[in-house]
């Protein structure tokens, strides 16, 4: 071959090679990212007792964000999750991103799992840890074989990658721990066959119904593997209860690590309310226990176009800079909490809930108290004979209970360290058995977070007077048995109570045997689906019983009285 022919041959080979590289470039880019991930500067994680630690046994606390729904992986993810986005959240202090896939998508097209690779690889390239979650919920067991296939491909691809953590399913509601454990065991074996040292998150049982297991059911039968963390989800508007915090503490105290793989500042539907103070309390609780967390979610998705949402950005205003002007209230809070801007914020001055039948007190205290006051009116430190911390998060000193002596008996004052005193989500059985209490003053209490007042004054045999604030208990749905056995109450005026959201008033005034005058607020009749024996033996020891109601409710309340067992037969029903 002459020199000229050789030159043409070489040029032809060059262009052929170029074309070949263009054809294989996508897979080449993926492999390059995978190779880069193995060289990530992030340390390898392992579990040591109740902590996640690096190779030097230094504790690593994961904090970051979750992706939005994987149903938008083709339509919106390319806009949301870019290299710039991951650099932005990392600049705030985030060190983890959660990537999820719904089982239904995988069933429809198993290749859709490959769409996750690019996003995982971008996180790896930006030195972020990645939590890969199979988004199975109540139906997680129906997709166990698909889950094995999914985790097999993921754990093969990211074998030896320091950045990757796996979560075997999302929210196994109404499922006993034995079932979750059995399923998790089968998935862990698949992952460990490819990635023997990987950290794996396993959801604990979610205590939603009375019959459901709680997260501490893990203690009776833990998984027998190394590098397992137990995950939990929290939406503070619905689930921030002292019982949940106690369960988390119980796991930690028994040397089991906890990771909050999803939490939001709204109700559990992700779209109602924004609970700033509760969120700060929750985050401070996690900080105090060195527990990692992942906020839901990094997007601008707004379900039903509601004004509140757990998405980081406002609807339709996404940009990867995520500057303050486009952030939702939730997004602004989480961003600036990560940046350390809430160090001096007070958080929620919320009362502890009832525990084991007692609202942070014992029988001796119940018997010694004749009045309860939720403010400082009349409080004198010189008369304090006992005090204790009764904050939602124990040990914070945000709310203190004081018993003070007085001429008419002892008064229990409940006072926040500053700001507003917030009632707990549930006030069920709160004053149950306060046999000697005569007066309760609610005027210093914010009850906007409370949803249950069931049996709140049950068996308060000596109760005579209740002082209400304006528009109280507006979100309470359950008033059943609230005043049952309050045999000394002669008058109850509930016109300052908002009962428009109430659904249950079963036995609400049963055995208020001395009642002479009752004034009810406006009732939403269509919502009251539980209304059995509302006035059971009400006013039977009184000469007469007068019940005042809104004119629109007169016929409805009359039917409630007539359908109750043995109320005062001389009752009068008047409208105002």
C-alpha positions in Angstrom: 0.0 0.0 0.0 1.4 3.4 -0.9 1.6 6.3 1.5 -1.5 8.0 0.2 -3.6 4.8 0.5 -2.3 4.3 4.0 -3.4 7.8 4.9 -7.0 7.2 3.7 -7.1 3.9 5.5 -6.1 5.6 8.8 -8.6 8.4 8.4 -11.4 5.8 7.7 -10.4 3.9 10.8 -10.5 7.1 12.9 -14.0 8.0 11.8 -15.2 4.4 12.3 -13.8 4.5 15.8 -15.4 7.8 16.4 -18.8 6.4 15.3 -18.3 3.4 17.5 -17.6 5.5 20.5 -20.7 7.6 19.9 -22.8 4.4 19.8 -21.4 3.0 23.0 -20.9 6.3 24.8 -24.0 6.0 27.1 -22.8 2.7 28.5 -19.3 4.1 28.6 -20.4 7.1 30.6 -22.2 4.9 33.1 -19.2 2.7 33.6 -17.0 5.8 34.0 -19.4 7.0 36.7 -19.3 3.6 38.4 -15.5 3.6 38.3 -15.5 7.1 39.8 -17.8 6.0 42.5 -15.4 3.4 43.7 -12.8 6.1 44.0 -15.2 8.4 46.0 -13.7 10.4 48.8 -16.6 9.4 51.1 -15.6 6.9 53.8 -17.2 3.5 53.9 -20.0 3.2 56.5 -20.7 0.5 59.0 -22.9 0.0 62.1 -21.3 0.2 65.5 -23.8 -0.3 68.3 -26.5 2.3 67.8 -24.4 4.5 65.5 -23.3 4.7 61.8 -19.6 5.2 61.8 -16.8 5.4 59.2 -13.7 3.3 58.9 -12.0 5.3 61.7 -15.1 4.7 63.9 -16.0 8.3 63.7 -19.8 8.8 63.8 -21.5 9.8 60.5 -24.9 11.5 60.7 -26.8 11.5 57.4 -28.9 14.5 56.6 -30.5 15.3 53.3 -33.4 15.0 51.0 -35.6 12.4 49.2 -36.6 12.5 45.6 -40.2 13.0 44.6 -42.4 10.3 43.3 -40.6 8.0 40.7 -43.7 8.2 38.5 -42.1 11.5 37.3 -38.7 10.0 36.5 -39.0 10.7 32.8 -41.0 13.9 32.9 -39.6 16.0 35.8 -36.5 14.3 37.2 -34.2 15.5 34.4 -35.1 19.1 35.4 -35.1 18.6 39.2 -32.0 16.4 39.7 -29.0 17.8 38.0 -25.4 18.1 38.9 -26.1 21.7 40.0 -29.0 20.6 42.2 -26.8 18.2 44.1 -24.0 20.8 44.5 -26.6 23.2 45.9 -28.0 20.9 48.6 -24.4 19.8 49.4 -23.5 23.5 50.0 -26.3 23.6 52.6 -24.7 20.7 54.5 -26.7 17.8 53.1 -24.7 14.6 52.6 -27.3 12.1 51.5 -30.0 11.8 48.8 -32.7 9.2 48.6 -33.6 7.6 45.3 -36.8 5.5 45.1 -38.7 3.3 42.6 -42.3 2.1 42.8 -42.8 -1.6 42.4 -45.6 -1.0 39.8 -43.2 0.7 37.5 -40.7 -2.0 37.8 -43.3 -4.7 37.0 -44.4 -2.7 34.0 -40.9 -2.3 32.7 -37.9 -3.8 34.7 -35.5 -1.6 32.5 -36.9 1.5 34.2 -34.5 0.7 37.1 -31.7 1.7 34.8 -33.0 5.3 34.7 -32.0 5.5 38.3 -28.3 4.9 37.5 -27.6 8.4 36.1 -29.0 10.0 39.3 -27.2 7.7 41.6 -24.0 8.3 39.7 -24.4 12.1 39.9 -24.8 11.8 43.6 -21.7 9.7 43.8 -19.8 12.1 41.7 -20.8 14.9 44.1 -19.7 12.9 47.2 -23.2 12.3 48.5 -24.4 9.1 50.1 -27.3 7.5 48.2 -30.2 5.6 49.9 -31.8 3.3 47.2 -35.4 2.5 48.3 -37.9 0.0 47.0 -41.2 2.0 47.4 -43.3 -1.0 48.5 -45.9 0.0 51.1 -48.8 -2.1 52.5 -48.5 -4.3 49.4 -44.7 -4.9 49.7 -45.0 -8.6 50.0 -46.9 -8.8 46.7 -43.7 -7.7 44.9 -41.1 -9.6 46.8 -39.7 -11.4 43.7 -39.5 -8.1 41.8 -37.7 -6.6 44.8 -35.1 -9.3 44.8 -34.5 -8.7 41.1 -34.2 -5.0 41.6 -31.8 -5.2 44.5 -29.8 -7.9 42.8 -29.1 -5.5 39.8 -28.4 -2.5 42.1 -26.1 -4.3 44.5 -24.2 -5.8 41.6 -23.7 -2.5 39.9 -22.7 -0.7 43.1 -20.7 -3.5 44.6 -17.9 -2.0 46.7 -19.2 1.5 46.3 -18.9 3.4 49.7 -21.7 5.8 48.8 -24.7 3.4 48.5 -27.1 2.3 51.2 -30.2 0.1 50.5 -33.7 0.3 52.0 -35.7 -2.9 51.5 -39.2 -1.2 51.4 -40.9 2.0 52.2 -43.9 2.0 54.6 -45.2 -1.5 55.5 -48.3 -0.3 57.3 -50.5 -2.7 59.2 -47.9 -5.4 58.9 -46.5 -7.2 62.0 -42.8 -7.2 62.6 -42.5 -10.9 62.0 -43.7 -10.4 58.4 -41.4 -7.4 57.8 -38.5 -9.3 59.3 -39.1 -12.4 57.1 -39.4 -10.2 53.9 -36.3 -8.2 54.9 -34.3 -11.4 55.5 -34.9 -12.6 51.9 -33.9 -9.2 50.5 -30.8 -8.8 52.7 -29.5 -12.2 51.4 -29.8 -11.0 47.8 -27.9 -7.7 48.5 -25.3 -9.4 50.6 -24.5 -11.9 47.9 -23.2 -9.0 45.8 -22.3 -6.3 48.4 -21.4 -8.2 51.6 -20.6 -5.2 53.7 -23.4 -2.8 52.5 -25.5 -0.9 55.1 -29.1 -1.9 54.8 -32.1 0.0 56.2 -35.2 -2.1 57.3 -38.4 -0.3 58.3 -39.8 -1.0 61.7 -43.5 -1.7 62.2 -45.7 1.4 62.0 -48.1 1.7 65.0 -51.2 3.2 63.3 -54.1 1.1 64.6 -54.5 -0.3 68.1 -53.8 -3.8 66.8 -50.6 -2.8 65.0 -47.1 -3.7 66.2 -44.9 -0.8 67.3 -41.3 -0.1 66.3 -40.0 -1.6 69.6 -41.3 -5.0 68.5 -37.8 -5.3 66.9 -36.3 -5.9 70.3 -38.0 -9.3 70.7 -36.7 -10.6 67.3 -33.9 -8.4 65.7 -32.3 -9.3 62.4 -29.2 -11.3 62.8 -26.9 -9.4 60.4 -24.3 -6.8 60.8 -24.7 -3.3 59.3 -28.5 -3.1 59.7 -30.2 0.1 60.6 -33.9 0.4 61.5 -35.8 3.1 59.6 -38.8 5.1 60.6 -41.0 7.8 58.9 -42.4 10.9 60.6 -44.8 13.6 59.5 -44.8 16.0 62.5 -48.4 17.3 62.1 -49.8 13.8 62.5 -47.3 11.6 64.4 -45.1 13.7 66.7 -46.1 12.0 69.9 -44.0 11.5 73.0 -44.8 7.8 72.7 -43.0 7.7 69.4 -40.0 9.6 70.8 -39.9 7.1 73.7 -39.9 4.2 71.3 -36.9 5.7 69.4 -35.1 6.1 72.6 -35.8 2.6 73.6 -34.2 1.2 70.4 -31.2 3.4 70.9 -30.8 2.5 74.5 -30.8 -1.2 73.5 -28.0 -0.5 71.0 -30.1 -0.6 67.8 -29.4 2.2 65.3 -32.3 4.3 63.9 -32.4 6.3 60.7 -35.3 8.5 59.7 -35.5 7.8 56.0 -38.5 10.1 55.4 -40.0 13.0 57.4 -42.1 16.0 56.5 -43.3 19.3 58.2 -46.9 18.7 57.2 -49.6 16.2 58.0 -49.0 12.6 56.8 -50.7 13.3 53.5 -47.8 15.6 52.7 -50.0 18.5 51.8 -51.9 19.8 54.7 -50.6 22.3 57.2 -47.1 23.5 58.0 -45.9 22.8 61.5 -42.7 24.9 62.0 -42.4 24.6 65.8 -43.1 20.9 65.7 -40.5 20.5 63.0 -37.8 22.3 64.9 -38.6 20.3 68.0 -38.4 17.1 66.0 -35.1 18.1 64.4 -33.6 19.1 67.8 -34.7 15.7 69.2 -32.9 14.0 66.4 -29.8 16.2 66.9 -29.8 15.4 70.6 -29.7 11.7 69.8 -27.3 12.0 66.8 -30.0 10.4 64.5 -29.8 10.9 60.7 -32.8 12.1 58.7 -34.0 12.5 55.1 -36.6 15.2 54.3 -39.4 14.6 51.8 -39.1 15.8 49.1 -36.8 17.7 46.8 -39.1 19.0 44.0 -41.9 21.5 43.3 -44.7 19.0 43.2 -47.9 20.3 44.9 -50.6 17.7 45.3 -54.1 19.2 44.7 -52.5 22.7 44.3 -52.6 23.2 48.1 -50.9 26.2 49.7 -48.9 23.9 52.1 -46.7 21.1 50.9 -43.7 19.0 51.9 -42.0 19.8 48.6 -39.0 22.0 49.0 -39.9 24.5 46.2 -43.2 26.3 45.4 -45.2 24.8 42.6 -43.9 25.6 39.2 -41.0 27.7 40.5 -38.2 25.2 40.4 -34.6 26.2 39.7 -31.5 24.3 40.7 -30.2 27.3 42.7 -33.0 26.8 45.2 -32.8 30.4 46.3 -35.1 31.5 49.2 -37.6 33.2 47.0 -38.8 30.0 45.4 -38.8 27.8 48.5 -41.9 26.5 50.2 -42.2 27.2 53.9 -41.0 23.6 54.5 -38.1 24.0 52.1 -37.1 27.3 53.7 -37.1 25.7 57.2 -35.1 22.6 56.2 -32.5 24.6 54.1 -31.9 27.1 56.9 -31.9 24.4 59.6 -29.1 22.6 57.7 -27.3 26.0 57.4 -27.5 26.4 61.2 -29.8 29.4 61.2 -32.2 28.0 63.8 -29.7 27.5 66.6 -31.3 30.1 68.7 -34.9 29.4 67.8 -37.1 28.2 70.7 -38.9 25.3 69.0 -42.2 24.0 70.2 -43.2 24.5 73.8 -45.4 21.5 73.7 -46.8 19.5 76.6 -46.0 15.8 77.1 -48.8 13.5 76.3 -50.5 10.9 78.6 -48.2 8.0 79.3 -49.5 4.7 80.7 -52.7 6.4 81.8 -51.0 9.4 83.4 -50.4 12.8 82.0 -46.9 13.2 83.4 -48.1 12.8 87.0 -48.9 10.0 89.4 -51.9 9.2 91.6 -50.6 11.2 94.6 -50.4 14.3 92.4 -53.9 13.7 91.1 -55.3 13.5 94.6 -53.4 16.6 95.9 -54.4 19.1 93.2 -57.6 21.2 93.4 -56.9 23.5 90.4 -55.0 23.4 87.1 -53.8 26.6 85.4 -52.1 26.7 81.9 -50.5 30.1 82.4 -48.6 32.2 85.0 -51.7 33.9 86.5 -51.4 33.7 90.2 -48.1 31.7 90.1 -45.7 32.4 93.0 -42.3 30.7 93.0 -42.2 31.0 96.8 -45.1 28.6 97.1 -43.7 25.9 94.9 -43.6 22.5 96.7 -42.8 20.3 93.6 -41.7 20.9 90.0 -40.7 18.8 87.0 -40.0 18.9 83.3 -43.2 18.0 81.3 -41.9 18.9 77.8 -42.9 16.8 74.8 -39.2 16.0 74.4 -38.1 15.1 77.9 -35.0 16.9 79.3 -35.4 20.1 77.3 -37.0 22.2 80.0 -39.3 23.9 77.5 -42.4 23.2 79.7 -42.4 22.9 83.5 -45.1 21.7 85.8 -45.2 23.4 89.3 -47.4 22.4 92.3 -48.0 25.4 94.5 -49.6 25.4 97.9 -52.6 27.7 98.6 -55.4 28.4 101.0 -57.9 26.4 98.9 -55.5 23.5 98.2 -52.7 22.9 95.7 -52.6 24.4 92.2 -50.8 22.7 89.3 -49.3 25.4 87.0 -48.0 24.3 83.6 -45.8 27.0 82.2 -43.6 27.3 79.0 -40.0 28.6 79.4 -41.0 31.3 76.8 -43.5 31.9 74.1 -46.7 29.9 73.6 -47.7 26.7 75.4 -48.9 24.1 72.9 -51.3 21.3 73.8 -50.3 17.8 72.7 -51.8 16.2 69.6 -53.9 13.9 71.8 -55.4 15.0 75.1 -57.2 11.7 75.6 -57.7 10.9 79.3 -55.6 13.9 80.1 -57.3 14.7 83.4 -58.8 11.3 84.0 -59.1 10.5 87.7 -58.4 14.0 89.0 -61.0 13.4 91.7 -60.4 16.6 93.7 -59.7 19.2 91.0 -62.4 21.9 91.0 -61.2 24.4 88.4 -59.2 24.1 85.1 -58.0 27.3 83.3 -57.2 26.7 79.7 -56.8 30.4 78.7 -53.0 30.2 78.2 -53.0 27.1 76.0 -52.8 26.8 72.2 -54.9 23.8 71.2 -54.6 24.1 67.5 -52.6 20.8 67.2 -54.9 18.7 69.3 -57.1 16.2 67.5 -58.5 14.1 70.3 -60.2 15.1 73.6 -61.7 11.6 74.3 -62.3 11.1 78.0 -60.3 14.3 78.7 -62.2 15.0 82.0 -63.3 11.5 82.7 -64.1 10.8 86.3 -63.2 14.4 87.5 -65.8 14.0 90.2 -65.2 17.4 91.8 -64.8 19.6 88.7 -67.0 22.7 88.9 -65.5 25.3 86.6 -63.7 25.3 83.2 -62.2 28.5 81.8 -61.8 28.4 78.0 -59.8 30.5 75.6 -61.4 31.7 72.3 -61.9 29.3 69.4 -60.3 26.4 71.2 -59.8 22.7 70.1 -60.8 23.6 66.5 -59.2 20.5 65.0 -60.5 18.0 67.5 -62.5 15.2 65.9 -63.1 13.0 69.0 -65.0 14.3 72.0 -66.4 10.9 73.1 -66.8 10.5 76.9 -65.0 13.8 77.4 -67.1 14.9 80.4 -68.3 11.5 81.5 -68.7 11.2 85.3 -68.2 14.9 85.9 -70.9 14.8 88.6 -70.2 18.2 90.1 -70.5 20.3 86.9 -73.6 22.3 87.0 -72.9 24.5 84.0 -70.9 23.9 80.8 -70.5 26.7 78.3 -68.8 25.4 75.1 -69.5 28.5 72.9 -65.7 29.2 72.8 -65.1 25.7 71.5 -65.0 25.1 67.8 -66.6 21.7 67.1 -67.0 22.1 63.3 -64.5 19.2 62.6 -65.9 16.9 65.3 -67.1 13.4 64.2 -67.5 11.6 67.5 -69.6 12.7 70.5 -70.6 9.3 71.9 -71.4 9.6 75.6 -69.9 13.1 75.7 -72.0 14.3 78.7 -72.9 10.9 80.2 -73.4 10.9 83.9 -73.1 14.7 84.2 -75.8 14.1 86.8 -75.8 17.6 88.4 -75.8 19.5 85.1 -78.4 22.3 85.0 -77.3 24.4 82.0 -75.4 23.4 78.9 -74.6 25.7 76.0 -73.3 24.0 72.8 -71.4 25.6 69.9 -72.6 25.2 66.3 -72.4 21.5 65.3 -71.8 20.2 61.8 -74.5 17.6 61.8 -73.3 15.9 58.6 -69.9 15.1 60.2 -71.2 13.6 63.4 -71.2 10.0 62.5 -70.8 8.7 66.1 -73.4 10.1 68.5 -74.6 7.3 70.7 -76.1 8.1 74.2 -74.6 11.7 74.1 -76.8 12.7 77.1 -76.8 9.3 79.0 -78.3 10.0 82.5 -77.4 13.7 82.1 -78.9 16.1 84.7 -80.8 13.4 86.6 -79.9 14.9 89.9 -81.0 18.4 88.9 -84.5 20.0 89.1 -84.2 20.9 85.4 -81.8 20.9 82.5 -81.6 23.7 80.0 -79.6 23.1 76.8 -78.9 26.1 74.5 -78.0 25.5 70.9 -77.6 27.2 67.6 -81.1 27.6 66.0 -80.1 25.3 63.0 -79.1 22.6 65.5 -82.2 22.6 67.6 -84.0 19.7 66.0 -80.8 17.6 65.7 -79.9 18.1 69.4 -83.5 17.3 70.4 -83.2 14.0 68.6 -79.9 13.3 70.4 -81.5 13.9 73.8 -84.5 11.7 73.0 -82.2 8.9 71.8 -80.1 9.0 75.0 -80.8 6.8 77.9 -82.6 8.4 80.9 -81.6 12.0 80.7 -83.4 14.6 82.8 -87.0 14.3 81.6 -87.7 17.9 82.3 -85.1 19.2 79.9 -85.6 22.5 78.0 -84.1 23.0 74.6 -83.7 26.7 73.6 -81.9 28.3 70.7 -79.6 31.4 70.8 
